[in-house]
Amino acid sequence: MSAWLHRITANHCLNLLRRRHPQDPWTGGAPSPAIRATPLQILEEQELSRRLEQLLDALPENQRRALS
């Protein structure tokens, strides 16, 4: 379960970083104009964050500290 949780956490963080700094490969990596999330995407992200928090809270204390 820990590898699974680690992968979810890593993917979630990468998604957040990509959303903050989108890059356009056609301009040599220069940031493209900000892409606005749809209301559905925002809701899905909030639900994912809520679920991730629940899963992290369910971990034993020493595992939670390792992920902090």
Backbone as CSV, one residue per row, in Angstrom:
resi,resn,N_x,N_y,N_z,CA_x,CA_y,CA_z,C_x,C_y,C_z
1,MET,0.815,-1.192,0.000,0.000,0.000,0.000,0.861,1.260,0.000
2,SER,2.022,1.203,0.618,2.827,2.420,0.703,3.343,2.845,-0.672
3,ALA,3.700,1.890,-1.523,4.165,2.252,-2.863,3.025,2.893,-3.654
4,TRP,1.846,2.355,-3.496,0.666,2.886,-4.177,0.384,4.312,-3.714
5,LEU,0.412,4.527,-2.418,0.153,5.853,-1.868,1.243,6.834,-2.297
6,HIS,2.470,6.381,-2.306,3.574,7.233,-2.739,3.386,7.651,-4.198
7,ARG,2.986,6.715,-5.047,2.778,7.028,-6.461,1.646,8.035,-6.642
8,ILE,0.563,7.873,-5.893,-0.553,8.818,-5.970,-0.094,10.204,-5.534
9,THR,0.647,10.263,-4.440,1.133,11.543,-3.927,2.064,12.203,-4.937
10,ALA,2.978,11.429,-5.491,3.926,11.979,-6.465,3.184,12.488,-7.705
11,ASN,2.246,11.709,-8.207,1.486,12.140,-9.388,0.685,13.406,-9.099
12,HIS,0.090,13.461,-7.933,-0.690,14.645,-7.563,0.205,15.884,-7.539
13,CYS,1.374,15.770,-6.943,2.302,16.904,-6.872,2.783,17.310,-8.262
14,LEU,3.101,16.332,-9.095,3.525,16.648,-10.454,2.422,17.349,-11.229
15,ASN,1.195,16.902,-11.066,0.074,17.556,-11.738,-0.060,19.004,-11.296
16,LEU,0.110,19.254,-10.004,0.030,20.630,-9.516,1.139,21.490,-10.109
17,LEU,2.345,20.952,-10.165,3.453,21.712,-10.737,3.247,21.977,-12.218
18,ARG,2.762,20.998,-12.943,2.514,21.192,-14.374,1.444,22.248,-14.601
19,ARG,0.440,22.258,-13.769,-0.647,23.229,-13.931,-0.148,24.640,-13.649
20,ARG,0.772,24.789,-12.717,1.293,26.119,-12.387,2.193,26.668,-13.479
21,HIS,2.951,25.793,-14.119,3.936,26.233,-15.113,3.800,25.433,-16.400
22,PRO,2.698,25.623,-17.118,2.568,24.895,-18.379,3.649,25.320,-19.364
23,GLN,4.160,24.384,-20.123,5.215,24.686,-21.081,4.755,24.329,-22.477
24,ASP,5.109,25.155,-23.410,4.754,24.932,-24.805,5.994,24.416,-25.532
25,PRO,5.968,23.161,-26.005,7.160,22.616,-26.669,7.497,23.339,-27.965
26,TRP,6.551,24.053,-28.561,6.792,24.740,-29.826,7.564,26.039,-29.649
27,THR,7.617,26.556,-28.431,8.333,27.813,-28.205,9.615,27.586,-27.409
28,GLY,10.136,26.371,-27.458,11.386,26.085,-26.768,11.237,26.028,-25.263
29,GLY,10.065,25.672,-24.773,9.866,25.527,-23.342,9.366,26.777,-22.658
30,ALA,9.141,27.838,-23.411,8.604,29.050,-22.789,7.186,28.779,-22.301
31,PRO,6.829,29.305,-21.151,5.475,29.063,-20.635,4.412,29.539,-21.610
32,SER,3.395,28.727,-21.754,2.269,29.121,-22.603,1.296,29.929,-21.763
33,PRO,0.342,30.604,-22.387,-0.642,31.352,-21.604,-1.346,30.424,-20.610
34,ALA,-1.702,30.976,-19.489,-2.337,30.182,-18.431,-3.569,29.459,-18.972
35,ILE,-3.664,28.206,-18.633,-4.807,27.400,-19.036,-5.787,27.388,-17.879
36,ARG,-6.986,27.815,-18.136,-7.987,27.873,-17.090,-8.652,26.514,-16.929
37,ALA,-8.790,26.100,-15.683,-9.451,24.840,-15.383,-10.961,25.031,-15.471
38,THR,-11.627,23.997,-15.918,-13.081,24.034,-15.966,-13.623,23.793,-14.565
39,PRO,-14.864,24.152,-14.298,-15.441,23.875,-12.977,-15.372,22.387,-12.610
40,LEU,-15.543,21.516,-13.604,-15.460,20.081,-13.337,-14.041,19.690,-12.932
41,GLN,-13.040,20.246,-13.599,-11.650,19.950,-13.244,-11.333,20.444,-11.838
42,ILE,-11.836,21.604,-11.493,-11.616,22.135,-10.147,-12.255,21.230,-9.114
43,LEU,-13.479,20.796,-9.366,-14.177,19.901,-8.448,-13.448,18.570,-8.305
44,GLU,-12.977,18.022,-9.422,-12.232,16.761,-9.367,-10.949,16.919,-8.567
45,GLU,-10.258,18.035,-8.761,-9.014,18.286,-8.014,-9.292,18.413,-6.518
46,GLN,-10.371,19.096,-6.170,-10.739,19.227,-4.758,-11.078,17.871,-4.157
47,GLU,-11.802,17.052,-4.904,-12.163,15.717,-4.417,-10.919,14.851,-4.258
48,LEU,-10.005,14.927,-5.214,-8.759,14.174,-5.109,-7.953,14.618,-3.895
49,SER,-7.872,15.902,-3.683,-7.140,16.421,-2.518,-7.789,15.965,-1.212
50,ARG,-9.123,16.015,-1.161,-9.833,15.576,0.041,-9.582,14.089,0.305
51,ARG,-9.648,13.287,-0.741,-9.429,11.845,-0.599,-8.000,11.546,-0.187
52,LEU,-7.052,12.263,-0.759,-5.651,12.074,-0.401,-5.421,12.415,1.062
53,GLU,-6.030,13.497,1.529,-5.917,13.856,2.946,-6.489,12.760,3.841
54,GLN,-7.615,12.176,3.445,-8.206,11.086,4.223,-7.261,9.887,4.287
55,LEU,-6.674,9.542,3.154,-5.754,8.404,3.120,-4.510,8.675,3.959
56,LEU,-3.992,9.885,3.878,-2.823,10.231,4.679,-3.150,10.205,6.170
57,ASP,-4.337,10.686,6.536,-4.740,10.671,7.940,-4.913,9.260,8.474
58,ALA,-5.196,8.300,7.594,-5.400,6.917,8.021,-4.079,6.175,8.245
59,LEU,-2.970,6.764,7.805,-1.669,6.112,7.976,-1.217,6.182,9.429
60,PRO,-0.388,5.229,9.839,0.225,5.333,11.170,1.078,6.605,11.257
61,GLU,1.246,7.087,12.452,1.935,8.354,12.694,3.324,8.409,12.041
62,ASN,4.127,7.359,12.185,5.477,7.394,11.646,5.479,7.467,10.121
63,GLN,4.492,6.864,9.458,4.403,6.954,8.004,3.948,8.339,7.563
64,ARG,3.043,8.950,8.326,2.603,10.311,8.011,3.774,11.277,8.119
65,ARG,4.575,11.116,9.161,5.732,12.001,9.332,6.719,11.841,8.199
66,ALA,6.875,10.629,7.691,7.823,10.379,6.592,7.376,11.102,5.324
67,LEU,6.073,11.302,5.151,5.568,11.963,3.962,5.467,13.476,4.127
68,SER,5.674,13.980,5.324,5.551,15.425,5.565,6.804,16.161,5.177
